[in-house]
Amino acid sequence: MRKRRLALSAALGLALCAGAVAAQTPVDESLSKRDARRLDNMEKVVGELRSIVFRARDTRQPVVVEPADTDARLSELSGRLADLEQTLTRVNGSLETTAHQLDETKRENAALRGDIKALSDKLSALEQKVDAAQAAPQAPPPPTGAAAEAGPAPPPAASPTEAFAQARQLMLAGSYDAAEAAFRDYVGAYPDAPRAPEARYWWGKTLQVRGAHAEAATAFIGAIRGWPKTAWAPDALVELARELNALRKTTDACETLAELPRKYPKATAPVKARAAAVRAQAKCG
């Protein structure tokens, strides 16, 4: 016990001496900032040592030295650094996911462009096949029956609107030969008019009446080129398939019918029924 008191007294004296020395040591103004920081650290250490010695003397109990404030701050900074690392990991994961989604979108867009080009090429190929199968153009037969009774052809129209209306009126009147000629003239005179695709559609209808399958198929191909979103377009596609089947091009007819639900999913029930009938005639798989 006596030895412990002597050791405690010695430590206390050492701390007091060191504190006195530290307190009496003049700070030279020429000291660098680094030396000044070292001196401050020494004073802190001496202060902590004095506190430990006095606490041991007063309590006569073992003294537990608490971690320095610097250690606590280092621990706090380490925790913050760990949080930042987790945040960066999540951000990197989000960036990788976004990059993957962008790549998927680019691939899907490329596939869509490929499908559009393939459909356009398919229509061009169908048109070439129909042209190859088409016989040499023949002069239309003289009007007979209702067409003959209709009298002379109406005077030339003054505008595309009037020309289309006259051709449509001839068809509604049952003058199919005259209507065929009128729609043919309309397409030849106004190939870029807004109603030119519809005129091709009705032209194909008049050609069907006299069994001109190849010419009718060509007219229907011209009508649906570009896949117009009109009320008559789904029927034009089905009629094209019908003419292709009549020309014994069953594979092309089935491929054409396969485009109906993709291009015109809202087709009417009668159009879908006619498509089913043509599909059965062509024996599509």
C-alpha positions in Angstrom: 0.0 0.0 0.0 2.9 2.3 0.9 4.6 1.5 -2.4 1.4 2.3 -4.3 1.1 5.7 -2.5 4.7 6.5 -3.3 4.2 5.6 -7.0 1.0 7.7 -7.2 2.9 10.7 -5.5 5.7 10.3 -7.9 3.4 10.3 -10.9 1.5 13.3 -9.5 4.8 15.2 -9.0 5.9 14.3 -12.5 2.6 15.5 -14.0 2.7 18.8 -11.9 6.3 19.4 -13.0 5.5 18.7 -16.6 2.5 21.0 -16.4 4.6 23.7 -14.8 7.3 23.3 -17.4 4.7 23.4 -20.2 3.0 26.4 -18.7 6.3 28.3 -18.2 7.8 27.4 -21.6 7.6 30.6 -23.6 6.2 30.2 -27.1 8.6 31.7 -29.5 6.8 33.6 -32.2 9.2 32.1 -34.7 7.9 28.6 -34.1 6.3 27.1 -37.2 2.7 26.1 -37.3 3.8 22.4 -37.1 5.8 23.0 -33.9 2.9 25.0 -32.4 0.5 22.1 -33.1 3.0 19.7 -31.4 3.1 21.9 -28.4 -0.6 22.1 -28.2 -0.8 18.3 -28.3 1.8 18.0 -25.5 -0.3 20.4 -23.4 -3.4 18.3 -24.0 -1.5 15.1 -23.1 -0.2 16.7 -19.9 -3.6 17.9 -19.0 -5.1 14.4 -19.5 -2.3 12.9 -17.4 -2.9 15.4 -14.5 -6.6 14.6 -14.7 -5.9 10.8 -14.4 -3.5 11.3 -11.5 -5.8 13.5 -9.5 -8.7 11.1 -10.1 -6.7 8.2 -8.9 -5.6 10.1 -5.8 -9.1 11.2 -4.9 -11.0 8.0 -5.6 -8.2 5.5 -4.8 -9.8 3.4 -7.5 -8.4 2.1 -10.9 -8.9 4.8 -13.5 -10.4 3.8 -16.9 -8.9 6.0 -19.6 -11.6 7.1 -22.0 -10.8 7.3 -25.7 -9.5 10.6 -26.9 -11.8 13.0 -28.8 -9.8 12.4 -31.9 -10.5 8.7 -31.8 -14.2 9.4 -31.5 -14.1 11.7 -34.5 -12.2 9.1 -36.5 -14.8 6.5 -35.6 -17.6 8.9 -36.7 -15.7 9.7 -40.0 -15.3 6.0 -40.6 -19.0 5.5 -40.2 -19.8 8.3 -42.6 -17.3 6.9 -45.1 -19.0 3.5 -44.9 -22.4 5.2 -45.5 -20.9 7.0 -48.5 -19.5 3.7 -49.9 -23.0 2.1 -49.6 -24.6 5.1 -51.3 -22.0 4.9 -54.2 -22.7 1.2 -54.5 -26.4 1.8 -54.8 -25.9 4.6 -57.4 -23.6 2.4 -59.4 -26.2 -0.3 -59.4 -28.9 2.1 -60.6 -26.6 3.4 -63.3 -25.9 -0.2 -64.5 -29.6 -0.9 -64.5 -30.3 2.2 -66.5 -27.6 1.4 -69.0 -29.0 -2.1 -69.4 -32.5 -0.7 -70.0 -31.1 1.8 -72.6 -29.3 -1.1 -74.4 -32.6 -3.1 -74.4 -34.5 -0.1 -75.8 -31.9 0.4 -78.6 -32.1 -3.3 -79.5 -35.9 -3.1 -79.6 -35.9 0.0 -81.8 -33.5 -1.6 -84.1 -35.7 -4.7 -84.3 -38.8 -2.5 -85.0 -36.9 -0.8 -87.8 -36.0 -4.1 -89.2 -39.6 -5.3 -89.1 -40.8 -2.2 -90.9 -38.2 -2.6 -93.6 -39.0 -6.3 -93.9 -42.7 -5.5 -94.3 -42.0 -2.9 -96.9 -39.7 -5.3 -98.8 -42.4 -7.9 -98.6 -45.0 -5.6 -100.2 -42.5 -4.7 -103.0 -41.8 -8.4 -103.6 -45.5 -9.2 -103.8 -46.0 -6.4 -106.3 -43.2 -7.7 -108.4 -44.6 -11.2 -108.3 -48.0 -10.0 -109.3 -46.5 -7.9 -112.1 -44.6 -11.0 -113.3 -47.7 -13.1 -113.3 -49.9 -10.5 -114.9 -50.6 -11.1 -118.6 -50.1 -8.5 -121.2 -52.5 -5.6 -120.8 -55.6 -6.0 -122.8 -58.1 -3.3 -123.9 -61.1 -3.4 -121.6 -64.1 -5.0 -123.1 -66.9 -2.8 -124.5 -69.5 -2.0 -121.9 -72.4 -4.4 -121.7 -75.5 -4.7 -119.7 -76.0 -2.0 -117.1 -72.8 -0.2 -118.3 -74.2 0.0 -121.9 -77.5 1.3 -120.6 -75.7 4.0 -118.6 -75.0 5.8 -121.8 -71.9 7.8 -122.7 -69.2 8.5 -120.2 -69.6 11.6 -118.0 -67.6 14.6 -119.0 -64.1 15.0 -117.5 -64.0 16.2 -113.9 -62.6 19.6 -113.2 -60.8 18.5 -109.9 -59.6 15.4 -108.1 -62.6 15.6 -105.8 -65.1 15.6 -108.6 -63.2 12.9 -110.5 -63.3 10.6 -107.4 -67.0 11.4 -106.8 -67.9 10.6 -110.4 -66.0 7.2 -110.3 -67.6 6.3 -107.1 -71.1 7.2 -108.4 -70.5 4.9 -111.4 -69.6 2.0 -109.1 -72.7 2.6 -106.9 -74.8 2.6 -110.0 -73.5 -0.8 -111.0 -71.5 0.5 -114.0 -68.4 -1.5 -113.0 -66.7 -1.2 -116.4 -67.1 2.5 -116.5 -66.1 2.8 -112.8 -63.0 0.7 -113.5 -62.0 3.1 -116.2 -62.8 6.1 -114.1 -60.7 4.9 -111.1 -57.9 3.9 -113.4 -57.9 7.4 -114.9 -58.0 9.0 -111.5 -54.9 7.0 -110.3 -53.1 7.9 -113.5 -54.0 11.6 -113.3 -53.7 12.1 -109.5 -51.2 9.4 -108.2 -50.2 11.6 -105.2 -53.7 12.9 -104.3 -54.8 12.2 -100.7 -57.5 9.8 -101.9 -55.3 8.0 -104.4 -54.9 4.9 -102.1 -58.7 4.7 -101.7 -59.1 5.0 -105.4 -56.8 2.1 -105.9 -58.9 0.1 -103.4 -62.1 0.7 -105.3 -60.3 0.1 -108.6 -59.3 -3.3 -107.3 -62.9 -4.0 -106.4 -64.0 -3.3 -110.0 -61.2 -5.5 -111.3 -62.5 -8.3 -109.1 -65.8 -8.1 -110.9 -64.3 -9.3 -114.2 -61.9 -11.7 -112.6 -58.7 -9.7 -113.3 -56.9 -11.2 -110.3 -53.4 -10.0 -111.1 -54.5 -6.5 -111.8 -56.7 -6.4 -108.8 -53.9 -7.6 -106.6 -51.6 -4.9 -107.9 -54.3 -2.3 -107.1 -54.8 -3.6 -103.6 -51.0 -3.6 -103.0 -50.9 0.1 -104.0 -53.9 0.8 -101.7 -52.3 -0.6 -98.5 -48.7 0.5 -99.2 -47.7 2.4 -96.0 -50.5 0.6 -94.0 -53.0 3.5 -93.9 -55.2 3.8 -90.9 -58.5 4.0 -92.7 -61.8 2.1 -92.5 -61.3 0.4 -95.9 -57.6 -0.6 -95.3 -58.3 -3.9 -93.4 -60.7 -5.0 -96.1 -58.1 -4.1 -98.8 -55.6 -6.4 -97.1 -58.1 -9.3 -97.0 -59.0 -8.8 -100.7 -55.3 -8.8 -101.6 -55.0 -12.2 -99.9 -58.0 -13.4 -101.8 -56.5 -12.4 -105.1 -53.1 -13.9 -104.2 -54.9 -17.2 -103.4 -56.7 -17.0 -106.7 -53.3 -16.7 -108.4 -52.2 -19.8 -106.5 -49.8 -17.9 -104.4 -51.0 -19.4 -101.2 -47.9 -18.7 -99.2 -48.0 -15.0 -100.0 -51.8 -15.0 -99.2 -51.2 -16.6 -95.8 -48.4 -14.2 -95.0 -50.6 -11.3 -96.0 -53.4 -12.5 -93.7 -51.0 -12.8 -90.8 -50.5 -9.0 -91.0 -54.2 -8.3 -90.3 -54.1 -8.7 -86.5 -50.8 -6.9 -86.2 -51.6 -4.0 -88.5 -55.3 -3.7 -88.0 -56.2 -5.2 -84.6 -59.5 -3.3 -84.5 -60.8 -4.7 -87.8 -64.6 -5.2 -87.9 -66.1 -8.6 -87.3 -67.2 -9.0 -91.0 -63.7 -8.3 -92.2 -62.3 -10.9 -89.7 -64.9 -13.4 -90.9 -63.8 -12.9 -94.6 -60.2 -13.2 -93.5 -61.0 -16.5 -91.8 -62.7 -17.7 -95.0 -59.8 -16.9 -97.2 -57.4 -18.5 -94.6 -59.4 -21.7 -94.9 -59.4 -21.6 -98.7 -55.6 -21.1 -98.8 -55.2 -23.8 -96.1 -53.0 -21.6 -94.0 -51.3 -23.3 -91.0 
